[in-house]
Amino acid sequence: MQAEGSPLNPTEMANPNPDPACVVRRMSERPYKGLFESLWGPRAFEIAWPDDVDALCSRPNDNPASSIGSEVPGPNTTPLVVKLSPPDRARVQSTFDQMAEAIAAYEASSEVSPFSSKFDAYLAGKTELSEAERRGHDLFNGRAKCLNCHVDPNGEHHPLFTDNTTSNLGVPRNPDLAFYRETQPDAFGNVPNPQGEAFVDKGLGDFLRSPENANKAWKQLAPQFDGRFRVATVRNVDKRPRPDFVKAYMHNGYFKSLKEVVHFYNTRDTLPRCEAGSPGEKVSCWPPPENATNINTNCCDLGLSDDQEDAVVAFLKTLTDGYAAPLGSPPSSAAPPAASDN
């Protein structure tokens, strides 16, 4: 469902026209067409396209605007603007479903989640954690309260480090987001963000009240979930394409390092408020939350020292897949310790 929802969302993947036929049309013109046909058969793209298909797929239709990343296919009222015969429309839907199946198979494969981090090697008794990493692991499971959401079940062979719930941590607004400045109409008159600087991302709350939510009974719960976002796994949280690549964290990319993230958890409730861009921002003060509703109050007054923050960061870095033990390093001789409150 997620793999079918995202390509139809204009905000998420810049597809102006959320008709599955437009996605299939673009797939039929890509270099991987032959590979797709080798798996799903030579008729996957055997569709009689109308002459105006590319023009239709390049301009927005009158589908209700959405400011959220869709995780389900759009509502049944989504206009199907490409005029196709019933057999061709059925072929489009079949090929669109096959695309989603292929993506889901890849996402579930060991290529995406090989569980080959240093921490996995440690759990298997093949390596040791450094002193800082071990302290960070103890803090993660104890005083730092990471375990509250990023669960690490005792004895779990491949812990997923998420409880799959949602939470509003009170992350400050990120003024650098280009979305705030996408206020002018494009060539087709579409305005990505009519609210401009006033836009507030309400997370799950906006999903529950949006057209993408097919269950009307859930809409009344939307205010209880405003500002809440999915608890992401911390596996591969430090994985990057090259060492100097700057990562962005949280739903809006406000944080630019794991140290900033851990420092926020540690001091959100104890450091004073300040304006964005202030000299002490992210070190000795924090701007107000982007969304102050439904704030998680059991996360962010930890009393950690600077060294303890660094230890948590050191542990988080052990969760990056692709670890190779140094040549000649001895295997671990002890089982992973039980959680403590260090």
C-alpha positions in Angstrom: 0.0 0.0 0.0 2.8 2.4 0.9 4.6 1.7 -2.4 1.4 2.6 -4.3 0.5 5.7 -2.3 3.8 7.6 -2.6 4.0 7.8 -6.5 0.5 9.3 -6.6 1.2 12.1 -4.1 2.2 15.3 -5.9 3.9 16.7 -2.7 5.9 13.6 -2.0 7.1 12.6 -5.5 6.3 15.6 -7.7 3.9 13.6 -9.8 1.4 16.3 -10.8 -1.3 13.9 -11.8 -2.3 11.1 -9.4 -3.6 8.7 -12.0 -1.9 5.3 -11.8 -1.8 5.3 -15.6 0.6 8.2 -15.5 3.0 6.2 -13.3 2.8 3.2 -15.6 3.3 5.4 -18.7 6.5 6.8 -17.2 7.7 3.3 -16.2 7.1 2.1 -19.8 9.7 4.7 -21.0 12.4 3.9 -18.5 15.6 1.8 -19.1 14.3 -0.9 -16.6 11.3 -1.7 -18.8 12.9 -4.8 -20.2 13.8 -6.1 -16.7 10.2 -5.4 -15.5 8.8 -7.4 -18.5 11.3 -10.3 -17.8 9.7 -10.7 -14.4 6.0 -9.9 -15.1 5.7 -10.8 -18.7 5.8 -9.1 -22.1 2.3 -7.7 -21.8 3.0 -5.6 -18.8 3.1 -2.4 -20.9 0.9 -3.5 -23.8 -1.4 -0.6 -23.5 -3.0 1.5 -26.2 -2.0 5.0 -25.0 -4.0 8.0 -26.2 -2.1 10.6 -28.2 -2.5 13.2 -25.4 -1.3 10.9 -22.5 1.9 12.8 -21.9 0.2 16.2 -21.9 -2.5 14.9 -19.5 0.1 13.4 -17.1 2.2 16.6 -17.1 -0.5 18.9 -15.6 -2.3 18.8 -12.3 -5.9 17.6 -12.2 -8.6 18.7 -9.7 -7.9 16.1 -7.1 -8.0 17.6 -3.6 -4.7 19.0 -2.6 -2.7 17.1 0.1 0.1 18.4 2.2 1.1 15.0 3.6 3.1 12.1 2.4 0.6 9.5 1.4 1.0 5.9 2.8 -2.1 4.5 1.0 -3.5 4.8 -2.5 -5.7 7.9 -3.0 -9.4 8.0 -2.4 -11.8 6.3 -4.9 -12.8 9.8 -6.1 -9.4 10.4 -7.6 -10.0 11.4 -11.2 -8.7 9.0 -13.8 -7.8 11.5 -16.5 -6.2 9.2 -19.0 -9.0 7.8 -21.2 -8.4 4.1 -21.6 -10.5 1.1 -22.6 -11.6 -1.2 -19.8 -9.0 -3.8 -20.8 -6.2 -1.2 -20.9 -7.3 0.3 -17.5 -7.2 -3.2 -16.0 -3.7 -3.7 -17.5 -2.6 -0.4 -15.9 -3.9 -1.4 -12.5 -2.3 -4.8 -12.8 1.1 -3.3 -13.8 0.8 -0.7 -11.0 0.2 -3.4 -8.5 3.2 -5.4 -9.8 5.4 -2.4 -9.4 4.3 -2.2 -5.7 4.9 -5.9 -5.2 8.4 -5.5 -6.6 9.2 -2.6 -4.4 7.9 -4.4 -1.3 10.0 -7.4 -2.1 13.1 -5.3 -2.4 12.3 -3.4 0.8 11.9 -6.7 2.7 15.1 -8.2 1.3 18.4 -8.7 3.0 19.9 -6.1 0.6 17.9 -3.4 2.4 18.1 -4.9 5.9 21.1 -7.2 6.1 21.5 -6.8 9.9 25.2 -6.6 9.4 26.0 -3.8 11.9 28.7 -3.9 14.6 25.9 -4.3 17.1 24.6 -7.4 15.3 28.1 -8.8 15.3 28.3 -8.1 19.0 25.0 -9.9 19.7 26.3 -12.8 17.7 29.5 -12.9 19.9 31.8 -12.0 17.0 33.1 -8.7 18.3 33.3 -6.4 21.4 31.9 -3.0 21.9 34.3 -0.2 22.9 34.0 1.2 26.4 32.2 4.3 25.0 29.8 2.1 22.9 29.1 -0.2 25.9 28.3 2.8 28.1 26.1 4.2 25.4 24.2 0.9 25.1 23.6 0.9 28.8 22.4 4.5 28.7 20.2 3.8 25.7 18.5 1.0 27.6 18.4 3.0 30.9 18.8 6.6 31.9 18.6 8.1 28.4 15.1 6.5 28.0 15.7 5.7 24.3 14.2 2.2 25.1 10.8 3.8 25.7 10.2 4.0 21.9 13.3 2.5 20.2 12.8 -0.9 21.8 15.6 -3.4 22.1 13.9 -6.5 23.5 16.2 -8.7 25.7 17.4 -11.7 23.7 15.9 -10.4 20.4 18.1 -11.7 17.5 17.5 -8.7 15.2 15.9 -5.9 17.3 14.1 -3.3 15.1 14.6 -0.4 17.5 11.1 1.0 17.0 7.8 0.4 18.7 6.0 1.7 15.5 4.0 4.2 17.5 3.9 8.0 16.9 5.1 10.9 19.0 5.5 14.7 19.0 8.9 15.5 20.5 8.5 19.2 20.2 11.1 19.6 17.5 11.6 23.2 16.5 10.6 24.5 13.1 13.2 24.3 10.3 13.2 27.7 8.6 15.5 26.3 5.9 12.8 24.1 4.3 12.3 25.2 0.7 8.6 24.3 1.1 7.9 27.5 3.0 8.9 29.5 -0.1 7.0 27.5 -2.7 4.2 30.0 -2.7 4.0 31.0 -6.4 2.0 29.2 -9.1 3.9 27.0 -11.5 3.3 26.9 -15.3 0.0 25.1 -14.6 -1.2 27.4 -11.9 -0.4 24.9 -9.1 0.8 26.4 -5.8 2.6 23.8 -3.7 2.3 25.8 -0.4 -0.4 28.5 -0.4 0.2 29.0 3.4 3.8 30.0 3.0 5.6 30.6 6.3 2.4 30.0 8.2 2.3 26.3 7.3 2.5 23.9 10.2 3.0 20.2 9.7 0.5 18.4 11.8 1.8 14.9 11.0 -0.5 12.0 11.7 -3.3 14.5 12.6 -3.4 15.8 9.0 -3.4 12.3 7.7 -6.4 11.3 9.8 -8.4 14.3 8.6 -7.3 14.0 4.9 -9.0 12.5 1.9 -6.4 9.7 2.0 -7.9 8.4 5.2 -10.6 6.0 4.1 -12.0 5.3 7.6 -14.3 8.2 8.6 -14.4 7.0 12.2 -10.8 7.9 12.6 -11.2 11.5 11.5 -12.6 12.6 14.9 -9.4 11.4 16.5 -7.2 13.8 14.4 -6.7 16.5 17.1 -5.3 13.9 19.5 -2.5 13.1 16.9 -1.6 16.6 15.7 2.1 17.0 15.6 2.8 13.3 16.0 5.1 11.4 13.6 6.1 7.8 13.2 8.8 6.5 15.5 11.6 5.6 13.1 14.1 2.8 13.7 17.5 4.0 14.7 19.2 1.3 12.6 21.5 2.9 10.1 20.8 6.3 11.7 24.4 7.3 10.9 24.6 5.6 7.5 25.7 8.0 4.8 27.1 7.8 1.2 30.4 9.4 2.2 32.0 10.5 5.5 31.5 14.3 4.8 27.8 13.9 3.9 25.6 16.0 6.3 22.5 14.1 7.4 19.3 15.7 8.5 17.2 14.2 11.3 13.6 14.3 12.5 10.5 14.9 10.3 11.7 18.3 9.2 15.4 17.9 9.1 16.0 20.4 11.9 19.0 18.5 13.4 22.2 18.0 11.4 24.0 15.6 13.7 23.3 12.8 16.2 25.0 14.9 18.8 22.3 17.6 18.3 19.6 15.0 18.5 20.8 13.5 21.7 21.5 16.9 23.2 17.9 17.9 22.4 16.5 14.9 24.2 18.7 15.6 27.1 18.0 19.4 27.5 14.7 20.2 25.7 13.0 20.8 29.0 15.8 22.5 30.9 17.5 25.0 28.5 15.8 28.4 27.9 13.8 29.2 24.7 15.4 31.4 22.1 14.7 32.6 18.6 15.8 30.6 15.5 19.3 31.8 14.5 20.3 32.9 18.0 24.0 32.4 18.9 23.3 29.7 21.4 20.7 27.8 19.4 21.1 23.9 19.6 23.7 24.3 22.4 22.5 26.5 25.2 18.9 27.2 24.1 16.2 25.8 21.9 13.5 27.5 19.7 9.9 26.7 20.5 8.3 23.6 19.1 7.0 23.6 15.5 3.7 22.2 16.9 3.1 22.5 20.6 0.1 20.1 20.8 0.3 16.6 22.2 4.0 17.0 23.3 5.7 13.9 24.6 6.6 14.7 28.3 8.5 11.5 29.1 11.6 11.9 26.9 13.5 15.1 27.3 14.9 15.9 30.8 17.6 13.3 31.1 20.4 14.9 33.2 23.1 13.4 31.1 26.7 14.8 31.0 28.3 15.8 27.8 30.4 12.6 27.9 27.3 10.6 28.4 25.7 12.2 25.4 28.7 11.3 23.4 28.5 7.7 24.6 24.9 7.4 23.3 26.1 8.8 20.0 28.9 6.2 19.9 26.4 3.4 20.5 24.0 4.7 17.8 26.9 4.5 15.3 27.3 0.8 15.9 23.9 0.3 14.2 25.2 1.0 10.7 25.1 -2.0 8.4 28.2 -3.1 6.6 30.5 -3.6 9.6 33.6 -5.6 9.0 35.6 -6.7 12.1 39.3 -5.7 12.0 41.6 -8.5 10.9 42.9 -10.4 13.9 40.3 -9.1 16.3 39.2 -11.7 18.8 35.6 -12.8 19.1 33.5 -11.6 22.0 33.9 -13.8 25.0 30.9 -12.5 27.0 27.2 -12.4 26.4 25.7 -8.9 26.0 25.0 -7.4 29.5 21.6 -6.7 30.9 20.3 -3.1 30.7 21.4 -0.8 33.5 20.7 2.8 34.5 24.3 4.0 34.0 
